[in-house]
Amino acid sequence: MTTRRAEMLKEMGLAPVWRLRESPPGPDHVAAAEPAALPVADSQPPLSGHESPIFSDRRSVIMRMDWPELKASVAGCTSCALHANRNKTVFGVGDENADWLFVGEGPGAEEDAQGEPFVGQAGKLLDSMLAAIGLKRGQNVYIANVVKCRPPGNRNPEHQEALACEPYLQRQIELIGPRLIVAMGRVAAVNLLAREASIASLRGKLHEYRGIRLIVTYHPAYLLRNLPDKAKAWVDLCFAVETMKGLQSAQSTTI
């Protein structure tokens, strides 16, 4: 680790938690393995419920959009009540051909003001987490949220709000084609996996979203309020790194 990175992590209160190790010790350790050797916990489609014909028609239109059309549609979306009080929609940011996709729950006040995800203190922590595993925002990394407009008071998105935005997120994922999705927080996890479950029951397992490997960890905003769980999040990141290595290795052997 460079001196500059070490100083940055220390300032964020992460050192020495975010130091990459070959095999993280402790009771929360998750043994990393090649993805092919790991059991897939589930492969359910995203949460959609009983769709009305209007909702299905809207989804089919969104599923045919390219990047410019998708961004314009999100910017003008009025499909749920969240649009009434938004300042800016928060579409997502990063490399549109990224191997890594990080998904959070929804914009906060600063994100709503700037129109970009994870720009506040939680965003600084996320950037530090990325740097600790050799990643950087915008470089082989894409960051998005379950909903594109800020829920009032930073509450969790309601079911119908997440449902309205789900086709947008699905289309983003299809266009990006990531190798690995990291769901940050319970809201992101349950919406992507289409089932109710606790973070504790989802961590340390390899899941799938429409054939794409998915790992669950804590939301950075949660980690700012619960410092002891940073160690558990670090285990999750190590698991993600080893999973990505396995995916890359599997691809190279098939070429």
ZANU-278852 format. One line per 3 residues: their letters; for each residue x, y, z of N, C-alpha, C. Coordinates in pm, whole numbers, plus 50000, padded with zeros to 5 digits. Layout:
<rs>
A	X/Y/Z/X/Y/Z/X/Y/Z  ...
</rs>
This chain:
<rs>
MTT	50085/49881/50000/50000/50000/50000/50089/50124/50000  50058/50222/49911/50136/50343/49905/50113/50429/50029  50213/50518/50055/50200/50607/50170/50077/50695/50156
RRA	50053/50743/50033/49937/50829/50009/49807/50757/50040  49796/50629/49996/49675/50553/50023/49659/50527/50172  49769/50496/50238/49763/50469/50381/49716/50592/50458
EML	49766/50710/50417/49725/50833/50483/49577/50862/50459  49530/50834/50336/49390/50856/50303/49299/50766/50386  49336/50640/50396/49254/50546/50471/49256/50579/50619
KEM	49370/50625/50670/49379/50663/50810/49287/50780/50839  49284/50877/50745/49198/50994/50763/49051/50956/50767  49015/50854/50687/48876/50809/50683/48842/50714/50797
GLA	48941/50685/50882/48916/50597/50994/48911/50451/50955  48975/50417/50843/48970/50281/50792/49093/50200/50827  49207/50265/50837/49330/50190/50861/49327/50129/51001
PVW	49371/50006/51022/49428/49921/50917/49326/49825/50859  49196/49855/50877/49092/49761/50837/49099/49729/50688  49130/49831/50604/49120/49810/50460/49253/49767/50397
RLR	49341/49703/50473/49465/49652/50416/49439/49515/50357  49465/49499/50226/49437/49373/50159/49528/49264/50212  49467/49151/50250/49543/49039/50302/49510/48917/50220
ESP	49600/48820/50221/49578/48696/50147/49460/48618/50203  49450/48616/50337/49343/48539/50401/49300/48607/50528  49193/48690/50526/49149/48765/50644/49114/48670/50758
PGP	49175/48691/50876/49148/48603/50989/49021/48640/51061  48986/48558/51158/48875/48593/51247/48752/48511/51216  48654/48517/51304/48533/48437/51289/48448/48475/51169
DHV	48466/48599/51117/48386/48642/51004/48452/48608/50871  48565/48537/50876/48635/48506/50753/48548/48419/50662  48546/48455/50534/48477/48375/50435/48582/48319/50341
AAA	48593/48190/50333/48693/48128/50247/48660/48157/50102  48755/48221/50030/48733/48253/49890/48764/48132/49804  48691/48118/49697/48714/48006/49608/48679/48048/49467
EPA	48716/47965/49369/48679/47992/49232/48527/47993/49223  48467/48089/49150/48322/48096/49143/48258/47965/49099  48324/47891/49010/48264/47767/48962/48248/47665/49072
ALP	48330/47678/49179/48325/47580/49287/48230/47622/49398  48174/47744/49388/48088/47795/49494/47942/47769/49460  47863/47731/49560/47721/47711/49533/47652/47844/49510
VAD	47564/47848/49413/47487/47970/49385/47364/47969/49473  47350/48076/49554/47243/48079/49654/47105/48091/49589  47095/48169/49482/46966/48185/49417/46987/48248/49282
SQP	46888/48238/49198/46895/48298/49065/46760/48353/49025  46691/48415/49119/46557/48466/49093/46563/48594/49012  46459/48621/48932/46453/48746/48857/46429/48863/48951
PLS	46452/48986/48906/46433/49102/48991/46288/49120/49033  46270/49193/49142/46137/49216/49196/46050/49287/49094  45935/49228/49062/45847/49292/48965/45700/49284/49005
GHE	45664/49184/49086/45526/49173/49128/45434/49137/49012  45306/49163/49031/45207/49137/48925/45198/49261/48839  45255/49255/48719/45264/49373/48637/45135/49396/48559
SPI	45093/49521/48555/44979/49559/48473/45025/49571/48329  44931/49569/48233/44970/49586/48092/45046/49716/48069  45007/49823/48138/45076/49951/48121/45220/49939/48169
FSD	45241/49876/48285/45375/49860/48338/45459/49774/48244  45399/49667/48191/45471/49578/48100/45510/49651/47972  45421/49735/47920/45452/49812/47800/45565/49909/47827
RRS	45562/49973/47943/45668/50067/47979/45802/49994/47989  45801/49877/48053/45923/49799/48066/45979/49761/47929  45893/49717/47839/45940/49674/47708/46004/49789/47631
VIM	45951/49910/47649/46009/50028/47585/46147/50057/47645  46156/50055/47777/46283/50083/47844/46389/49981/47806  46350/49854/47792/46445/49748/47761/46505/49761/47621
RMD	46450/49850/47538/46505/49872/47404/46588/50000/47395  46601/50072/47506/46670/50200/47504/46821/50184/47503  46889/50279/47433/47034/50288/47443/47068/50388/47554
WPE	47196/50412/47578/47235/50499/47689/47172/50639/47682  47182/50711/47570/47123/50846/47567/46972/50845/47593  46901/50748/47534/46757/50739/47555/46724/50708/47699
LKA	46801/50619/47758/46776/50580/47897/46799/50698/47992  46906/50771/47971/46936/50886/48056/46827/50993/48043  46780/51015/47921/46674/51114/47900/46544/51069/47965
SVA	46515/50941/47958/46392/50889/48018/46395/50903/48170  46507/50872/48232/46521/50887/48377/46506/51034/48416  46570/51123/48341/46565/51266/48373/46423/51321/48373
GCT	46337/51266/48288/46200/51316/48279/46097/51226/48343  46141/51126/48420/46049/51027/48475/45954/51086/48581  45826/51049/48569/45725/51087/48668/45643/50964/48709
SCA	45706/50846/48705/45634/50721/48727/45603/50689/48873  45662/50761/48966/45627/50743/49107/45630/50879/49176  45585/50882/49301/45571/51008/49373/45704/51076/49405
LHA	45815/51004/49396/45944/51063/49432/45982/51180/49341  45929/51182/49220/45970/51288/49127/45923/51426/49174  45819/51431/49256/45757/51558/49292/45850/51650/49371
NRN	45939/51592/49450/46024/51674/49537/46173/51667/49502  46205/51605/49391/46348/51592/49357/46404/51723/49304  46533/51740/49323/46606/51850/49260/46664/51801/49128
KTV	46737/51688/49136/46792/51624/49017/46775/51474/49028  46755/51409/48916/46760/51264/48915/46906/51222/48926  46928/51103/48981/47064/51051/48999/47072/50921/48919
FGV	47118/50933/48797/47115/50821/48703/47215/50712/48739  47336/50752/48767/47446/50659/48789/47570/50719/48727  47686/50664/48759/47810/50722/48709/47916/50613/48696
GDE	48003/50630/48598/48116/50539/48588/48140/50488/48447  48219/50383/48440/48257/50318/48316/48138/50235/48265  48089/50268/48149/47969/50201/48096/47998/50061/48041
NAD	48124/50018/48049/48161/49882/48013/48233/49814/48130  48200/49855/48252/48273/49812/48371/48251/49664/48402  48355/49603/48460/48342/49468/48515/48274/49471/48652
WLF	48291/49581/48725/48238/49595/48861/48118/49690/48860  48008/49645/48919/47891/49731/48938/47855/49733/49086  47853/49852/49145/47815/49870/49285/47677/49937/49288
VGE	47584/49877/49361/47445/49927/49365/47406/49961/49508  47364/50086/49529/47314/50130/49659/47163/50140/49657  47107/50213/49755/46961/50217/49765/46899/50337/49696
GPG	46945/50459/49727/46886/50578/49668/46967/50702/49702  46944/50811/49631/47019/50934/49656/46987/50996/49791  47086/51063/49848/47067/51146/49966/47059/51292/49924
AEE	47068/51381/50022/47053/51524/49994/47161/51576/49900  47287/51539/49925/47396/51588/49841/47389/51529/49701  47349/51403/49692/47333/51340/49562/47221/51405/49482
DAQ	47111/51438/49552/46998/51506/49489/47039/51643/49437  47128/51710/49509/47173/51843/49468/47267/51838/49348  47353/51735/49345/47457/51728/49242/47421/51636/49125
GEP	47326/51545/49146/47289/51454/49039/47385/51340/49017  47465/51308/49119/47562/51198/49109/47555/51113/49235  47565/50982/49224/47555/50897/49343/47680/50900/49429
FVG	47660/50886/49558/47768/50872/49655/47869/50987/49647  47823/51109/49676/47912/51224/49675/47932/51283/49815  47860/51236/49914/47877/51284/50051/47978/51203/50127
QAG	47962/51196/50260/48056/51121/50343/48053/50972/50309  47934/50920/50279/47926/50780/50239/48001/50758/50108  47997/50856/50021/48071/50846/49895/48221/50847/49916
KLL	48267/50927/50010/48411/50929/50041/48455/50794/50096  48371/50736/50179/48404/50605/50234/48405/50500/50122  48307/50506/50033/48304/50413/49921/48430/50426/49835
DSM	48471/50549/49807/48593/50570/49729/48715/50510/49798  48721/50522/49930/48831/50463/50006/48827/50311/50001  48707/50256/50009/48692/50112/49999/48737/50061/49862
LAA	48699/50134/49758/48742/50098/49623/48893/50105/49610  48951/50214/49660/49096/50232/49650/49171/50122/49721  49117/50074/49832/49185/49971/49910/49194/49838/49838
IGL	49105/49816/49741/49113/49691/49663/49157/49719/49519  49220/49834/49501/49280/49865/49372/49184/49916/49267  49067/49967/49308/48969/50019/49213/48953/50170/49229
KRG	48893/50232/49128/48872/50376/49132/48741/50407/49060  48667/50498/49116/48541/50542/49055/48565/50582/48909  48485/50526/48821/48496/50563/48680/48592/50479/48599
QNV	48674/50399/48665/48771/50314/48595/48737/50167/48619  48667/50108/48524/48620/49970/48535/48521/49951/48649  48461/50061/48693/48363/50061/48802/48244/50147/48761
YIA	48123/50096/48784/48002/50175/48766/47925/50174/48897  47865/50288/48933/47791/50302/49058/47649/50348/49028  47552/50279/49083/47411/50314/49060/47331/50289/49188
NVV	47202/50322/49183/47112/50302/49295/46986/50230/49251  46915/50174/49346/46787/50109/49318/46686/50211/49267  46680/50330/49328/46592/50437/49280/46674/50557/49239
KCR	46622/50635/49145/46696/50746/49086/46660/50882/49145  46560/50886/49232/46521/51011/49298/46531/50994/49449  46556/51102/49518/46576/51096/49664/46444/51072/49738
PPG	46437/50967/49820/46321/50950/49908/46323/51059/50017  46208/51114/50054/46204/51219/50156/46269/51175/50286  46351/51265/50341/46416/51236/50468/46514/51121/50462
NRN	46558/51085/50340/46652/50974/50321/46598/50840/50372  46465/50827/50373/46407/50698/50413/46436/50594/50307  46410/50466/50341/46424/50360/50243/46318/50375/50134
PEH	46351/50341/50011/46250/50344/49905/46136/50247/49935  46015/50287/49906/45901/50199/49922/45893/50103/49804  45812/49997/49821/45806/49892/49719/45770/49947/49582
QEA	45665/50030/49576/45621/50081/49446/45723/50175/49384  45798/50246/49466/45903/50334/49415/46015/50253/49352  46057/50149/49423/46162/50061/49369/46112/49990/49243
LAC	45985/49951/49244/45927/49883/49129/45926/49973/49006  45897/50101/49025/45893/50196/48913/46031/50214/48851  46135/50209/48933/46272/50231/48885/46340/50102/48840
EPY	46283/49987/48874/46350/49859/48847/46385/49839/48700  46296/49874/48603/46335/49856/48463/46457/49940/48424  46469/50059/48483/46587/50142/48454/46715/50073/48500
LQR	46713/50021/48621/46832/49954/48672/46861/49827/48591  46757/49753/48558/46779/49632/48479/46843/49666/48344  46794/49772/48279/46851/49810/48150/46994/49859/48166
QIE	47023/49933/48271/47161/49974/48296/47252/49852/48306  47207/49752/48380/47288/49632/48399/47308/49560/48266  47203/49553/48184/47215/49489/48053/47315/49562/47964
LIG	47311/49695/47966/47401/49774/47882/47546/49765/47931  47565/49766/48062/47700/49758/48119/47759/49619/48099  47680/49516/48129/47729/49378/48121/47840/49351/48221
PRL	47822/49383/48349/47930/49364/48448/47956/49216/48473  48076/49186/48520/48107/49050/48561/48058/49023/48703  48057/49129/48784/48021/49112/48925/47943/49233/48974
IVA	47833/49207/49047/47754/49312/49111/47776/49305/49261  47802/49419/49323/47812/49429/49468/47691/49509/49516  47599/49442/49584/47480/49507/49638/47515/49563/49776
MGR	47504/49693/49791/47543/49760/49915/47419/49792/49999  47398/49713/50102/47286/49734/50191/47169/49643/50160  47081/49630/50258/46968/49537/50247/46871/49578/50136
VAA	46846/49709/50120/46750/49753/50019/46796/49710/49880  46923/49732/49849/46975/49691/49719/46968/49540/49704  47005/49468/49809/47008/49321/49802/46869/49262/49778
VNL	46770/49304/49857/46638/49241/49845/46570/49277/49714  46598/49394/49659/46539/49431/49531/46605/49358/49415  46736/49341/49421/46805/49270/49314/46778/49120/49318
LAR	46768/49065/49440/46747/48922/49454/46599/48884/49461  46513/48983/49471/46368/48960/49470/46322/48870/49583  46379/48888/49700/46333/48813/49817/46373/48885/49944
EAS	46290/48871/50045/46318/48932/50174/46421/48847/50249  46521/48913/50303/46625/48844/50380/46706/48948/50454  46777/48904/50555/46864/48993/50632/47001/48999/50568
IAS	47073/49107/50597/47211/49118/50549/47294/49002/50601  47274/48965/50726/47352/48857/50785/47336/48726/50709  47215/48700/50662/47190/48575/50590/47239/48578/50446
LRG	47264/48698/50392/47303/48711/50252/47454/48728/50233  47521/48779/50333/47666/48801/50323/47740/48667/50313  47857/48672/50248/47943/48556/50243/47898/48447/50147
KLH	47797/48477/50065/47747/48380/49968/47751/48441/49829  47762/48356/49731/47760/48402/49593/47619/48386/49538  47557/48498/49502/47422/48499/49448/47429/48526/49298
EYR	47313/48530/49236/47306/48564/49094/47193/48661/49067  47217/48754/48975/47114/48841/48920/47116/48820/48769  47016/48750/48717/47005/48726/48573/47136/48673/48514
GIR	47195/48578/48580/47317/48514/48531/47446/48584/48568  47436/48697/48637/47556/48772/48678/47581/48746/48826  47704/48715/48862/47737/48689/49002/47717/48815/49086
LIV	47666/48796/49208/47631/48908/49296/47673/48877/49439  47734/48976/49502/47779/48966/49642/47713/49078/49722  47677/49049/49845/47608/49145/49932/47703/49193/50042
TYH	47703/49324/50064/47778/49381/50176/47698/49496/50235  47757/49564/50333/47689/49675/50399/47696/49803/50315  47597/49889/50335/47597/50020/50270/47698/50109/50342
PAY	47776/50190/50269/47873/50278/50334/47812/50370/50440  47690/50418/50419/47626/50505/50519/47604/50429/50649  47570/50302/50639/47554/50218/50759/47688/50204/50831
LLR	47795/50184/50754/47927/50166/50815/47973/50291/50890  47931/50408/50843/47967/50531/50913/47902/50537/51051  47788/50471/51066/47716/50470/51194/47751/50349/51279
NLP	47811/50249/51218/47841/50123/51288/47984/50081/51257  48079/50151/51316/48220/50132/51282/48270/49988/51298  48226/49913/51400/48277/49776/51413/48249/49687/51293
DKA	48144/49718/51217/48110/49633/51104/48196/49661/50981  48288/49758/50989/48381/49779/50880/48467/49655/50856  48501/49586/50964/48581/49464/50949/48505/49359/50869
KAW	48373/49348/50893/48293/49252/50819/48283/49294/50671  48269/49424/50648/48262/49472/50510/48393/49445/50437  48505/49453/50509/48635/49424/50448/48641/49276/50405
VDL	48588/49188/50487/48581/49046/50449/48501/49031/50320  48390/49105/50309/48308/49099/50188/48386/49146/50066  48464/49253/50082/48542/49304/49971/48650/49204/49928
CFA	48712/49141/50025/48811/49038/49992/48746/48923/49915  48627/48885/49958/48550/48781/49889/48520/48824/49746  48484/48953/49728/48454/49005/49595/48578/49003/49506
VET	48692/49041/49562/48817/49041/49485/48852/48900/49439  48843/48804/49529/48874/48666/49492/48774/48610/49391  48648/48651/49404/48547/48608/49307/48578/48663/49169
MKG	48615/48792/49162/48649/48853/49034/48771/48785/48973  48870/48753/49053/48988/48683/49002/48947/48549/48939  48856/48480/49006/48809/48353/48954/48734/48369/48823
LQS	48651/48474/48814/48577/48499/48691/48671/48532/48575  48773/48613/48604/48870/48648/48501/48950/48527/48457  48986/48443/48555/49062/48323/48523/48980/48226/48440
AQS	48852/48212/48475/48764/48122/48400/48746/48170/48256  48740/48302/48238/48723/48356/48103/48850/48332/48020  48968/48350/48083/49093/48334/48009/49114/48191/47963
TTI	49063/48094/48040/49082/47953/48004/48988/47910/47891  48883/47990/47865/48789/47956/47760/48821/48026/47628  48918/48118/47633/48955/48191/47511/49055/48109/47430
</rs>
